[in-house]
Amino acid sequence: MADNTPKINTNAAAPAGFEGEGFFATQLSSLIGMARSFSLWPLPFATSCCGIEFMSTMGPNYDLARFGGERMSFSPRQADVILVCGTISKKLGPVLKQVYTQMAEPKWVIAVGACASSGGIFDTYSVLQGIDKVIPVDVYVPGCPPRPEQILEGFMQVQALAQSESLRRRDMPEYKHLLESYDIK
């Protein structure tokens, strides 16, 4: 019979700090970064075949919940990461931008697949040639459609960004200039 007792992983790397008997001290920014990186709430913005591949990452074979993406948020006001999966038409661009602006800071964007990254095979007048024309993108996941392992890798890259990002980065002039270049207030 299999041993089904719960196991607690005590080998997880703690942030750099000072420890002694009964205490551990570290920087608050390191602790917040670690907490943020393992509690990201993704918002799937799926429009085509890449959305189907993203759905499989939530299944038992790949299980995005192992990486802290336990709860899908279908409200932009409660999401941390937006995963844009699939073809975005030029008519849908303003809708995507509105969803992005409704998300609270800090927020990250993953462009999943060739269509979200560069328009894919649809080099036509009606298809947006990459979502980076309307919102800033943090991670690009290549593929047509990308495998679930690639989507997990992109999610882990966002986790690394969340863990290493300064708490004040979003207040810096460079970040504000980036948002202004996309006409986002």
C-alpha positions as CSV (number, residue, x, y, z in Angstrom):
1,M,0.0,0.0,0.0
2,A,1.3,3.5,-0.9
3,D,2.3,5.9,1.8
4,N,-0.2,8.7,1.5
5,T,0.9,10.8,4.5
6,P,1.4,14.4,3.6
7,K,5.0,15.5,3.2
8,I,6.2,19.0,4.0
9,N,9.1,20.2,1.8
10,T,11.6,21.8,4.2
11,N,14.3,22.1,1.5
12,A,12.8,25.2,-0.1
13,A,15.4,27.9,-0.4
14,A,14.8,30.7,2.0
15,P,15.8,34.3,1.1
16,A,19.2,35.4,2.3
17,G,19.2,36.5,5.9
18,F,20.4,35.8,9.4
19,E,19.1,32.8,11.3
20,G,19.6,31.5,14.8
21,E,17.7,29.3,17.2
22,G,14.1,30.3,17.0
23,F,14.4,33.3,14.6
24,F,15.1,34.3,11.0
25,A,15.7,37.8,9.8
26,T,15.8,39.0,6.2
27,Q,14.9,42.0,4.1
28,L,11.2,42.7,3.8
29,S,11.6,43.1,0.0
30,S,13.0,39.5,-0.3
31,L,10.2,38.1,1.8
32,I,7.5,39.9,-0.2
33,G,9.2,38.9,-3.5
34,M,9.1,35.2,-2.4
35,A,5.5,35.5,-1.3
36,R,4.5,37.2,-4.6
37,S,6.2,34.6,-6.8
38,F,4.3,31.7,-5.3
39,S,0.9,33.3,-5.2
40,L,0.3,34.6,-8.7
41,W,-3.3,34.6,-9.9
42,P,-3.4,34.2,-13.7
43,L,-6.0,35.7,-15.9
44,P,-6.4,33.7,-19.1
45,F,-7.2,35.8,-22.2
46,A,-7.6,32.9,-24.6
47,T,-9.0,33.5,-28.1
48,S,-7.9,30.4,-30.1
49,C,-5.8,27.2,-30.2
50,C,-3.2,28.4,-27.7
51,G,-6.0,28.7,-25.2
52,I,-6.6,25.0,-25.4
53,E,-2.9,24.3,-24.7
54,F,-3.1,26.7,-21.7
55,M,-6.2,24.8,-20.4
56,S,-4.1,21.6,-20.4
57,T,-1.6,23.2,-18.0
58,M,-4.3,23.3,-15.4
59,G,-4.9,19.5,-15.7
60,P,-3.3,16.8,-13.6
61,N,-0.5,16.1,-16.1
62,Y,1.1,19.6,-15.9
63,D,-0.7,21.2,-12.9
64,L,0.0,24.9,-12.9
65,A,-1.2,24.9,-9.2
66,R,2.2,23.4,-8.3
67,F,3.8,26.7,-9.2
68,G,1.4,28.9,-7.3
69,G,-1.1,29.5,-10.1
70,E,-3.8,27.7,-8.2
71,R,-6.7,30.1,-8.7
72,M,-7.7,31.3,-12.1
73,S,-9.0,34.8,-11.9
74,F,-11.5,35.9,-14.4
75,S,-11.7,39.4,-13.0
76,P,-8.8,41.7,-14.0
77,R,-9.0,43.4,-10.6
78,Q,-8.0,40.3,-8.8
79,A,-5.3,39.0,-11.3
80,D,-1.5,39.4,-11.2
81,V,-0.6,37.8,-14.5
82,I,-2.5,38.0,-17.8
83,L,-1.8,35.2,-20.2
84,V,-2.7,36.3,-23.7
85,C,-3.2,33.1,-25.7
86,G,-4.0,33.2,-29.4
87,T,-4.8,35.6,-32.2
88,I,-5.7,39.2,-31.2
89,S,-7.6,41.2,-33.9
90,K,-7.1,44.9,-34.2
91,K,-10.7,45.3,-32.9
92,L,-9.9,43.3,-29.8
93,G,-6.7,45.4,-29.1
94,P,-8.5,48.1,-27.2
95,V,-10.4,45.5,-25.1
96,L,-7.1,43.9,-24.2
97,K,-5.6,47.2,-23.2
98,Q,-8.7,48.0,-21.0
99,V,-8.4,44.6,-19.3
100,Y,-4.7,45.3,-18.7
101,T,-5.3,48.8,-17.2
102,Q,-8.0,47.3,-14.9
103,M,-5.4,45.0,-13.3
104,A,-3.8,46.2,-10.0
105,E,-0.1,46.7,-9.7
106,P,2.2,44.7,-9.7
107,K,1.1,43.0,-12.9
108,W,2.8,40.9,-15.5
109,V,2.0,39.9,-19.1
110,I,2.8,36.6,-20.9
111,A,2.3,36.4,-24.6
112,V,1.5,32.8,-25.3
113,G,2.2,31.5,-28.8
114,A,3.2,32.9,-32.2
115,C,-0.1,34.8,-32.7
116,A,0.1,36.8,-29.5
117,S,3.8,37.4,-29.9
118,S,4.0,38.4,-33.6
119,G,0.7,37.8,-35.3
120,G,1.7,34.3,-36.3
121,I,0.7,33.1,-39.8
122,F,-2.0,35.7,-40.0
123,D,-0.2,38.6,-41.7
124,T,-3.4,40.4,-42.6
125,Y,-4.9,43.8,-42.1
126,S,-7.2,42.7,-39.3
127,V,-4.7,40.9,-37.0
128,L,-2.6,42.7,-34.5
129,Q,1.0,41.8,-35.2
130,G,2.0,41.2,-31.6
131,I,0.3,42.3,-28.4
132,D,3.3,44.4,-27.6
133,K,1.7,47.0,-29.9
134,V,-0.9,47.7,-27.3
135,I,0.5,46.5,-23.9
136,P,4.0,45.9,-22.5
137,V,4.9,42.2,-22.5
138,D,7.2,40.6,-19.8
139,V,7.6,37.1,-21.2
140,Y,7.1,35.6,-24.7
141,V,6.3,31.9,-25.0
142,P,7.1,30.7,-28.6
143,G,5.3,28.0,-30.5
144,C,2.3,27.4,-32.6
145,P,0.7,26.3,-30.4
146,P,3.3,26.1,-27.6
147,R,3.5,22.9,-25.5
148,P,2.2,23.1,-21.9
149,E,5.8,22.7,-20.7
150,Q,6.7,25.9,-22.5
151,I,3.8,27.7,-20.9
152,L,5.0,26.5,-17.5
153,E,8.5,27.7,-18.3
154,G,7.0,31.2,-19.1
155,F,5.1,31.2,-15.9
156,M,8.3,30.3,-14.0
157,Q,10.1,33.2,-15.7
158,V,7.3,35.5,-14.4
159,Q,7.9,34.0,-11.0
160,A,11.6,34.8,-11.2
161,L,10.6,38.4,-12.2
162,A,8.2,38.7,-9.3
163,Q,10.8,37.4,-6.8
164,S,13.6,39.6,-8.0
165,E,11.7,42.8,-8.7
166,S,12.2,45.8,-6.5
167,L,9.2,46.9,-4.5
168,R,9.7,50.4,-5.9
169,R,10.3,49.5,-9.5
170,R,6.7,50.3,-10.5
171,D,7.3,53.9,-9.1
172,M,10.4,54.5,-11.1
173,P,10.5,57.0,-13.9
174,E,11.5,54.3,-16.5
175,Y,8.4,52.3,-15.7
176,K,6.2,55.3,-15.9
177,H,7.8,56.3,-19.2
178,L,7.1,52.7,-20.5
179,L,3.4,53.0,-19.7
180,E,3.2,56.4,-21.2
181,S,4.7,55.1,-24.5
182,Y,1.7,52.7,-24.6
183,D,-0.6,55.6,-23.7
184,I,-1.5,54.0,-20.4
185,K,-2.1,56.3,-17.4
